[in-house]
Amino acid sequence: MASEIIPQLKKTSFKLINEISLALNNKLTVGGIFCDLEKAFDSVNHDIQLSKCEFYEFRDKTNALLRSYLSDRYQRVVINNGFSNNTTFSEWGKIKHGVPQGSILGPFSSYSI
């Protein structure tokens, strides 16, 4: 359940920031490697991800939360012509790959399992 995940993410983030601060305060060199993981989020196969949850024995509310998070999502494209008031919509399509972005569970569901 999200209440189990969020405190761990906060704890991990705090630990990283604290370690960097301590190193800088001790005049040590600190380096970082940053990767653009946008494409990784777009390539997560929902069925594979959910089968991993079952394999690692995610139970009850946690399994239900991740299943709800990944299942039965749809999207469409909106095209707005800037030169007129015409707006065109594509058909709704079911999303079978990718993780909804902009939420706290996105990185967890992609990389922690």
Residue frames relative to the residue before (quaternion, step in Angstrom):
aa qw qx qy qz dx dy dz
M 1.0000 0.0000 0.0000 0.0000 0.00 0.00 0.00
A 0.6497 -0.5458 0.3556 0.3917 3.57 -1.13 0.62
S 0.6219 0.5541 -0.3522 0.4268 3.59 1.03 -0.68
E 0.6396 0.4973 -0.3223 0.4896 3.61 1.23 -0.40
I 0.6962 0.5014 -0.2589 0.4437 3.58 1.06 -0.82
I 0.6689 0.5524 -0.3132 0.3864 3.59 0.79 -1.02
P 0.6696 0.4800 -0.3415 0.4523 3.67 0.77 -0.79
Q 0.6385 0.5222 -0.3331 0.4568 3.61 1.01 -0.71
L 0.6421 0.5079 -0.3276 0.4716 3.60 0.98 -0.78
K 0.6490 0.5076 -0.3157 0.4705 3.59 0.97 -0.83
K 0.6511 0.5193 -0.3106 0.4582 3.58 0.96 -0.88
T 0.6651 0.5012 -0.2972 0.4670 3.58 0.94 -0.89
S 0.6517 0.5060 -0.3130 0.4704 3.59 0.95 -0.86
F 0.6470 0.5173 -0.3175 0.4615 3.58 0.93 -0.88
K 0.6536 0.5228 -0.3172 0.4460 3.58 0.92 -0.91
L 0.6504 0.5139 -0.3154 0.4619 3.60 0.94 -0.87
I 0.6798 0.4819 -0.2920 0.4695 3.59 0.82 -0.98
N 0.6455 0.5251 -0.3167 0.4553 3.57 0.99 -0.82
E 0.6533 0.5106 -0.3135 0.4628 3.61 0.93 -0.87
I 0.6496 0.5029 -0.3168 0.4741 3.59 0.97 -0.83
S 0.6564 0.5161 -0.3088 0.4554 3.59 0.92 -0.89
L 0.6502 0.5152 -0.3147 0.4612 3.58 0.95 -0.88
A 0.6548 0.5073 -0.3133 0.4644 3.58 0.94 -0.87
L 0.6673 0.4891 -0.3073 0.4701 3.60 0.90 -0.88
N 0.6447 0.5229 -0.3194 0.4571 3.61 0.99 -0.80
N 0.7051 0.4170 -0.2449 0.5185 3.59 1.18 -0.60
K 0.4876 -0.7104 0.3876 0.3275 3.55 1.34 0.42
L 0.3783 0.6954 -0.5075 0.3402 3.56 1.06 0.79
T 0.5099 -0.6210 0.4955 0.3299 3.55 -1.24 0.43
V 0.1095 -0.7808 0.6140 0.0369 3.54 -0.95 0.93
G 0.0514 -0.7975 0.6011 0.0037 3.56 -0.87 0.97
G 0.0996 -0.7928 0.5978 0.0648 3.52 -1.23 0.35
I 0.2083 -0.7303 0.6352 0.1406 3.51 -1.21 0.56
F 0.0867 -0.8049 0.5870 0.0055 3.55 -0.71 1.10
C 0.1319 -0.8005 0.5840 0.0264 3.53 -0.84 1.05
D 0.3797 -0.6832 0.5729 0.2466 3.53 -1.11 0.72
L 0.0987 -0.8413 0.5315 0.0044 3.56 -0.30 1.28
E 0.2728 0.8025 -0.4995 0.1789 3.59 1.22 0.29
K 0.6877 0.4766 -0.2915 0.4637 3.60 0.85 -0.92
A 0.5971 0.5624 -0.3665 0.4391 3.59 1.07 -0.61
F 0.6371 0.5168 -0.3285 0.4681 3.59 1.02 -0.75
D 0.6852 0.5055 -0.2842 0.4406 3.58 1.02 -0.81
S 0.7288 0.4662 -0.2419 0.4393 3.61 1.15 -0.45
V 0.4336 0.6995 -0.4705 0.3184 3.62 1.21 0.07
N 0.2593 -0.7573 0.5816 0.1448 3.58 -0.70 1.10
H 0.4620 -0.7271 0.4372 0.2583 3.58 -0.61 1.16
D 0.6637 0.5075 -0.3212 0.4458 3.60 0.88 -0.87
I 0.6517 0.5008 -0.3146 0.4748 3.59 0.97 -0.83
Q 0.6501 0.5251 -0.3167 0.4487 3.57 0.93 -0.89
L 0.6875 0.4761 -0.2843 0.4689 3.58 0.90 -0.90
S 0.6339 0.5077 -0.3459 0.4699 3.61 1.06 -0.63
K 0.5973 0.5412 -0.3601 0.4698 3.60 1.13 -0.56
C 0.6162 0.5448 -0.3437 0.4532 3.57 1.02 -0.78
E 0.6637 0.4887 -0.3014 0.4794 3.57 0.96 -0.86
F 0.6383 0.5374 -0.3279 0.4429 3.60 0.95 -0.87
Y 0.7451 0.3821 -0.2100 0.5047 3.59 0.94 -0.91
E 0.4817 -0.7420 0.3691 0.2849 3.52 1.35 0.47
F 0.1533 0.7489 -0.6136 0.1981 3.53 0.81 1.03
R 0.1686 -0.8320 0.5271 0.0386 3.55 -0.73 1.03
D 0.8972 0.1283 -0.0484 0.4197 3.45 -1.48 0.28
K 0.8703 0.0196 0.0020 0.4921 3.55 -0.73 -1.12
T 0.6294 0.5322 -0.3458 0.4483 3.61 0.99 -0.72
N 0.6652 0.4877 -0.2942 0.4829 3.57 0.90 -0.91
A 0.6556 0.5099 -0.3104 0.4624 3.60 0.93 -0.87
L 0.6362 0.5312 -0.3296 0.4522 3.59 1.00 -0.80
L 0.7018 0.4541 -0.2775 0.4735 3.60 0.80 -0.96
R 0.6222 0.5307 -0.3406 0.4639 3.60 1.02 -0.74
S 0.6600 0.4962 -0.2981 0.4790 3.58 0.95 -0.89
Y 0.6460 0.5496 -0.3049 0.4331 3.56 1.02 -0.87
L 0.7773 0.3598 -0.1755 0.4853 3.59 0.98 -0.83
S 0.7061 0.5047 -0.2667 0.4190 3.61 1.08 -0.61
D 0.8665 0.1652 -0.1161 0.4565 3.50 -1.36 0.49
R 0.3896 0.6806 -0.5176 0.3422 3.57 0.81 1.02
Y 0.1193 -0.7891 0.6022 0.0213 3.53 -1.05 0.87
Q 0.0391 -0.7844 0.6174 0.0448 3.54 -1.24 0.45
R 0.0506 -0.7608 0.6427 0.0746 3.51 -1.35 0.25
V 0.4365 -0.6817 0.5279 0.2571 3.53 -1.28 0.38
V 0.1873 -0.7574 0.6174 0.1001 3.53 -1.02 0.88
I 0.1079 -0.7862 0.6076 0.0309 3.55 -0.78 1.07
N 0.0564 -0.7975 0.6006 -0.0107 3.53 -0.64 1.16
N 0.2973 -0.7500 0.5671 0.1656 3.55 -0.60 1.15
G 0.3913 -0.7636 0.4717 0.2032 3.59 -0.53 1.17
F 0.6757 0.5082 -0.2954 0.4449 3.58 1.21 -0.39
S 0.7791 0.1676 -0.1182 0.5924 3.59 1.23 -0.18
N 0.5908 -0.5778 0.4242 0.3703 3.57 -1.26 0.01
N 0.4300 0.7114 -0.4572 0.3162 3.59 1.24 0.26
T 0.0279 -0.7711 0.6361 -0.0065 3.56 -0.88 1.00
T 0.1321 -0.7923 0.5943 0.0400 3.55 -0.85 1.00
F 0.1751 -0.7777 0.5984 0.0802 3.56 -1.05 0.85
S 0.3907 -0.6741 0.5658 0.2698 3.56 -1.08 0.72
E 0.6229 -0.4885 0.4290 0.4351 3.55 -1.33 0.00
W 0.5302 -0.5954 0.4861 0.3579 3.56 -1.20 0.50
G 0.0683 -0.7957 0.6015 0.0210 3.58 -0.97 0.87
K 0.4705 -0.6704 0.4968 0.2869 3.55 -1.02 0.81
I 0.3439 -0.7324 0.5553 0.1926 3.57 -0.96 0.91
K 0.1065 -0.8132 0.5717 0.0212 3.57 -0.68 1.15
H 0.7537 0.2305 -0.1392 0.5995 3.57 1.28 -0.34
G 0.6935 0.4696 -0.3494 0.4200 3.52 -1.20 0.53
V 0.3121 -0.7295 0.5861 0.1642 3.50 -1.26 0.57
P 0.5112 -0.6270 0.4727 0.3494 3.60 -0.88 0.83
Q 0.2551 -0.8003 0.5287 0.1219 3.56 -0.70 1.09
G 0.7012 0.4615 -0.3402 0.4239 3.53 -1.24 0.44
S 0.6669 0.4417 -0.3192 0.5082 3.58 1.21 0.32
I 0.6249 -0.5739 0.3820 0.3664 3.55 -1.20 0.40
L 0.6613 0.5213 -0.3165 0.4367 3.61 1.13 -0.50
G 0.4536 0.7213 -0.4386 0.2858 3.62 1.19 -0.36
P 0.7265 0.4100 -0.2665 0.4827 3.63 0.62 -1.00
F 0.6191 0.5534 -0.3526 0.4313 3.60 1.00 -0.73
S 0.7265 0.4415 -0.2700 0.4520 3.57 0.73 -1.01
S 0.6781 0.4961 -0.3077 0.4466 3.62 1.10 -0.47
Y 0.8467 0.2521 -0.0692 0.4634 3.54 0.80 -0.98
S 0.6678 0.5344 -0.3164 0.4102 3.59 1.08 -0.42
I 0.7042 0.4369 -0.2648 0.4931 3.56 1.17 -0.36
